[in-house]
Amino acid sequence: MSPELGRQAFRLAIFIIMLSGTMLLCQPAGSAGQVLSVASLVVGLIFAGIVAFLARRANR
């Protein structure tokens, strides 16, 4: 993975995490919006983990 591609992918993951985390704070408990915000947060965290794993693997 090129460093620029990894950097941009990680920025996208951080953007998704921050946006979904912010939206999670604004949603009422038990609403459909809260469920979608949690799902988006999980997707962002998984994506960030995959990008970090691939970046470390590429450096070896």
C-alpha positions, 0 to 999 in steps of 0.5 A: 500500500502506498503511503498516500493511499494509506494516509487518505484511507485512515483520514476517511476512517477517522472522519467516519468515526468522528461523524458517527460519534458526534451523531451518536451524542445527538440521537435519543436513546433507543431510536433508529438513528442511534442504531445507525450511528452505532453501526457507522461507528463500528464500521469506521473502527473496523475500517481503521483497524484494517487500514492500520493492519495493512499499513504495518504489513506493507512495511515488513 
